[in-house]
Amino acid sequence: MFAKRILHGFHMLEADAGTGKTWTLSGLVVRMLVERRLEIDRVLVVTFTRAATAQLSERIRSRIEDTARAIGHRLGATGQAVDAPFCTAYAARVVDPDRALRDLRDALARVDEAQVR
């Protein structure tokens, strides 16, 4: 149940460098877009430095793109398979892959509206 509850409300992740915060946050953003059907501009992610902000923004963009490709591949799209374990595992368990793919493509088109600070 924790996995579903974490997608509601406000949460803070705090950990030392190199512990996977960026990896975790980018996955949570994808889950919020798909499972909660939030618009990309409704997600706020805050970090502490400009470099971390740039890295997190790029990682979120990449995670959305890779997950969309993995879902597309699941639906029979041709092209190179995704080599990202989170994305392929998540794509396999998405309940409505057609809707998820539309939502992720919309988010990718509007990813610059994401609030990453």
Backbone as JSON, one array per atom type, in Angstrom:
{
  "sequence": "MFAKRILHGFHMLEADAGTGKTWTLSGLVVRMLVERRLEIDRVLVVTFTRAATAQLSERIRSRIEDTARAIGHRLGATGQAVDAPFCTAYAARVVDPDRALRDLRDALARVDEAQVR",
  "N": [[0.8, -1.19, 0.0], [2.04, 1.22, 0.56], [3.35, 2.1, -1.75], [1.29, 3.1, -3.36], [0.23, 5.14, -1.75], [2.3, 6.99, -1.58], [2.11, 8.55, -3.8], [0.38, 10.58, -3.32], [-0.15, 13.78, -1.94], [2.43, 15.64, -0.19], [5.92, 15.05, -0.2], [9.18, 14.41, 1.08], [12.41, 13.65, 0.03], [15.45, 12.78, 1.32], [18.86, 12.35, 1.19], [22.26, 11.16, 1.04], [24.78, 12.03, -1.43], [24.79, 10.22, -4.48], [23.0, 8.17, -3.86], [20.72, 7.52, -5.22], [18.61, 9.33, -5.45], [17.81, 10.99, -7.64], [17.21, 9.05, -9.58], [15.08, 7.77, -8.29], [13.22, 9.9, -7.95], [12.67, 10.6, -10.64], [11.37, 8.3, -11.5], [9.13, 8.37, -9.82], [7.86, 10.65, -10.78], [7.09, 9.81, -13.36], [5.3, 7.79, -12.58], [3.34, 9.36, -11.3], [2.35, 10.8, -13.47], [1.21, 8.76, -15.01], [-0.32, 7.03, -13.25], [-1.76, 8.75, -11.53], [-2.6, 10.49, -13.36], [-1.72, 13.12, -13.61], [-1.13, 16.35, -14.93], [1.88, 17.46, -16.47], [2.66, 20.0, -15.62], [1.68, 20.14, -13.09], [3.31, 18.96, -11.32], [5.76, 19.31, -8.9], [9.14, 19.49, -8.28], [11.83, 19.82, -6.17], [15.18, 20.77, -5.76], [18.59, 21.35, -4.64], [20.75, 22.67, -5.96], [21.82, 24.43, -8.95], [23.04, 22.78, -10.81], [22.14, 20.26, -10.0], [19.43, 20.63, -10.46], [19.36, 20.9, -13.27], [20.31, 18.36, -14.0], [18.33, 16.7, -12.89], [16.05, 17.58, -14.29], [16.72, 16.77, -16.89], [16.91, 14.01, -16.47], [14.28, 13.35, -15.76], [12.94, 13.98, -18.15], [14.17, 12.1, -19.84], [13.39, 9.71, -18.58], [10.61, 9.78, -18.9], [10.48, 9.68, -21.7], [11.78, 7.18, -22.23], [10.05, 5.42, -20.89], [7.68, 5.82, -22.3], [8.51, 4.84, -24.81], [8.97, 2.17, -24.08], [6.4, 1.33, -23.39], [5.17, 1.72, -25.85], [6.6, -0.19, -27.31], [5.69, -2.48, -26.03], [3.1, -2.41, -26.99], [3.49, -3.1, -29.56], [4.95, -1.46, -31.25], [7.5, -0.76, -33.61], [11.08, -0.63, -33.58], [13.98, 0.25, -31.63], [14.44, -1.61, -28.68], [13.9, -0.67, -25.26], [16.49, -0.08, -23.0], [16.27, 0.05, -20.11], [15.74, -0.85, -17.0], [13.7, -0.04, -15.06], [11.8, 1.23, -16.71], [11.01, -0.75, -18.59], [10.01, -2.73, -16.88], [7.98, -1.3, -15.57], [6.36, -0.57, -17.74], [5.37, -3.05, -18.44], [3.51, -3.57, -16.48], [1.57, -1.63, -16.55], [-1.8, -0.77, -16.47], [-3.6, 0.33, -18.41], [-2.26, 0.6, -21.22], [-2.51, 2.06, -23.66], [-3.73, 4.52, -22.96], [-1.84, 5.39, -21.09], [0.39, 5.72, -22.72], [-0.47, 7.81, -24.39], [-0.74, 9.83, -22.41], [1.92, 10.06, -21.5], [3.24, 10.83, -23.83], [2.04, 13.31, -24.22], [2.97, 14.59, -21.9], [5.7, 14.56, -22.45], [5.82, 16.26, -24.65], [5.27, 18.59, -23.35], [7.18, 18.87, -21.42], [8.92, 20.89, -20.63], [7.38, 22.5, -19.09], [7.39, 21.41, -16.63], [7.81, 21.72, -13.14], [10.69, 22.01, -11.98], [12.91, 22.8, -9.68]],
  "CA": [[0.0, 0.0, 0.0], [2.89, 2.4, 0.62], [3.65, 2.56, -3.1], [0.16, 3.92, -3.86], [0.06, 6.32, -0.91], [3.36, 7.98, -1.8], [1.76, 9.4, -4.94], [-0.58, 11.59, -2.87], [0.36, 14.71, -0.94], [3.77, 16.19, -0.28], [6.91, 14.15, 0.36], [10.55, 14.89, 0.98], [13.46, 12.64, 0.01], [16.72, 13.36, 1.72], [19.87, 11.3, 1.26], [23.59, 11.57, 0.6], [25.07, 11.97, -2.86], [25.0, 8.9, -5.05], [22.13, 7.16, -3.26], [19.61, 7.21, -6.1], [17.48, 10.28, -5.34], [17.39, 11.41, -8.98], [16.59, 7.87, -10.18], [13.79, 7.57, -7.61], [12.32, 11.01, -8.27], [12.22, 10.52, -12.03], [10.38, 7.23, -11.53], [7.9, 8.85, -9.17], [7.19, 11.59, -11.7], [6.41, 8.98, -14.37], [4.15, 7.15, -11.94], [2.29, 10.36, -11.09], [1.76, 11.11, -14.77], [0.43, 7.62, -15.49], [-1.28, 6.5, -12.28], [-2.62, 9.83, -11.03], [-2.97, 11.25, -14.55], [-1.42, 14.53, -13.41], [-0.48, 17.08, -16.01], [3.29, 17.68, -16.12], [2.83, 21.28, -14.93], [1.14, 20.0, -11.74], [4.33, 18.27, -10.53], [6.83, 20.18, -8.41], [10.3, 18.78, -7.73], [12.77, 20.84, -5.72], [16.5, 20.3, -5.36], [19.33, 22.43, -3.99], [21.72, 23.4, -6.77], [21.46, 24.56, -10.37], [23.51, 21.57, -11.49], [21.21, 19.18, -9.66], [18.18, 20.93, -11.14], [19.54, 20.55, -14.68], [20.41, 16.9, -14.09], [17.01, 16.14, -12.59], [15.17, 17.89, -15.42], [17.08, 15.88, -18.0], [16.57, 12.63, -16.1], [12.81, 13.22, -15.85], [12.65, 13.94, -19.59], [14.65, 10.81, -20.34], [12.57, 8.64, -18.01], [9.31, 9.84, -19.58], [10.7, 9.22, -23.07], [12.06, 5.74, -22.21], [8.85, 4.69, -20.49], [6.77, 5.88, -23.45], [9.0, 3.89, -25.81], [8.76, 0.81, -23.57], [4.97, 1.04, -23.54], [4.96, 1.58, -27.29], [7.16, -1.49, -27.69], [4.72, -3.47, -25.52], [1.92, -2.36, -27.86], [3.85, -3.59, -30.88], [5.69, -0.49, -32.07], [8.82, -1.22, -34.02], [12.16, 0.24, -33.13], [14.9, -0.3, -30.65], [13.89, -1.86, -27.34], [14.43, 0.21, -24.22], [17.41, -0.75, -22.08], [16.13, 0.71, -18.82], [14.94, -1.82, -16.23], [12.48, 0.54, -14.49], [10.85, 1.53, -17.77], [10.44, -1.98, -19.15], [9.19, -3.38, -15.83], [6.79, -0.49, -15.35], [5.52, -0.69, -18.95], [4.73, -4.37, -18.43], [2.43, -3.66, -15.5], [0.59, -0.56, -16.74], [-3.13, -1.35, -16.71], [-4.14, 0.83, -19.67], [-1.08, 1.11, -21.92], [-2.85, 3.07, -24.67], [-3.92, 5.8, -22.27], [-0.55, 5.77, -20.5], [1.25, 6.2, -23.8], [-0.96, 9.17, -24.74], [-0.41, 10.76, -21.32], [3.36, 10.27, -21.48], [3.59, 11.63, -25.01], [1.61, 14.68, -23.91], [3.92, 15.12, -20.91], [6.98, 14.78, -23.13], [5.67, 17.46, -25.47], [5.16, 19.75, -22.46], [8.08, 18.63, -20.29], [9.53, 22.15, -20.19], [6.48, 23.11, -18.12], [7.58, 20.77, -15.33], [8.35, 22.62, -12.12], [11.9, 21.45, -11.37], [13.62, 23.96, -9.14]],
  "C": [[0.85, 1.27, 0.0], [3.13, 2.97, -0.77], [2.52, 3.43, -3.66], [0.04, 5.2, -3.05], [1.11, 7.38, -1.18], [3.03, 8.92, -2.96], [0.76, 10.48, -4.58], [0.1, 12.5, -1.85], [1.77, 15.19, -1.23], [4.74, 15.25, 0.41], [8.29, 14.75, 0.17], [11.49, 13.69, 0.99], [14.75, 13.35, 0.38], [17.72, 12.23, 1.87], [21.19, 11.87, 0.76], [23.73, 11.45, -0.91], [25.26, 10.52, -3.29], [24.1, 7.8, -4.52], [20.9, 6.84, -4.1], [18.41, 8.14, -6.01], [16.94, 10.65, -6.72], [16.67, 10.26, -9.69], [15.19, 7.67, -9.6], [12.8, 8.65, -7.99], [11.81, 10.93, -9.7], [11.2, 9.4, -12.21], [9.06, 7.63, -10.91], [7.14, 9.82, -10.06], [6.44, 10.81, -12.77], [5.17, 8.33, -13.78], [3.01, 8.14, -11.7], [1.59, 10.72, -12.39], [0.82, 10.0, -15.23], [-0.68, 7.24, -14.51], [-2.24, 7.56, -11.75], [-3.16, 10.68, -12.16], [-2.78, 12.75, -14.34], [-0.82, 15.11, -14.68], [0.94, 17.4, -15.54], [3.48, 18.99, -15.36], [2.27, 21.25, -13.5], [2.13, 19.31, -10.8], [5.42, 19.26, -10.17], [7.91, 19.33, -7.79], [11.34, 19.84, -7.39], [14.08, 20.17, -5.32], [17.32, 21.53, -4.96], [20.31, 23.21, -4.85], [21.25, 23.49, -8.21], [21.88, 23.32, -11.14], [22.57, 20.4, -11.23], [19.87, 19.38, -10.35], [18.27, 20.54, -12.61], [19.59, 19.04, -14.87], [19.05, 16.24, -13.87], [16.02, 16.39, -13.73], [15.45, 16.95, -16.59], [16.71, 14.43, -17.69], [15.07, 12.39, -16.17], [12.4, 13.12, -17.32], [13.01, 12.57, -20.17], [13.78, 9.66, -19.84], [11.18, 8.61, -18.66], [9.44, 9.26, -20.98], [10.92, 7.7, -23.11], [10.83, 4.92, -21.83], [7.82, 4.69, -21.61], [7.22, 4.9, -24.53], [8.77, 2.45, -25.37], [7.3, 0.4, -23.68], [4.63, 0.87, -25.01], [5.45, 0.23, -27.8], [6.23, -2.61, -27.24], [3.5, -3.55, -26.44], [2.24, -2.75, -29.3], [4.57, -2.61, -31.78], [7.05, -1.07, -32.42], [9.86, -0.22, -33.53], [12.97, -0.44, -32.05], [14.22, -0.46, -29.29], [14.58, -0.94, -26.34], [15.3, -0.6, -23.27], [17.43, 0.0, -20.76], [15.19, -0.15, -17.97], [13.66, -1.25, -15.62], [11.42, 0.68, -15.57], [10.21, 0.27, -18.33], [9.57, -2.7, -18.12], [7.89, -2.62, -15.6], [5.83, -0.61, -16.53], [4.75, -2.01, -18.95], [3.54, -4.44, -17.49], [1.4, -2.52, -15.6], [-0.74, -1.17, -17.16], [-3.71, -0.94, -18.06], [-3.0, 1.44, -20.49], [-1.38, 2.15, -22.99], [-2.99, 4.45, -24.05], [-2.61, 6.3, -21.68], [0.38, 6.34, -21.57], [0.82, 7.59, -24.25], [-0.55, 10.18, -23.69], [1.09, 11.07, -21.3], [3.83, 11.08, -22.69], [3.2, 13.1, -24.83], [2.6, 15.33, -22.94], [5.26, 15.42, -21.56], [6.93, 16.03, -23.99], [5.67, 18.73, -24.62], [6.16, 19.7, -21.31], [8.76, 19.9, -19.79], [8.64, 22.91, -19.21], [6.61, 22.48, -16.73], [8.24, 21.75, -14.36], [9.51, 21.91, -11.4], [12.75, 22.63, -10.96], [14.76, 23.53, -8.24]]
}
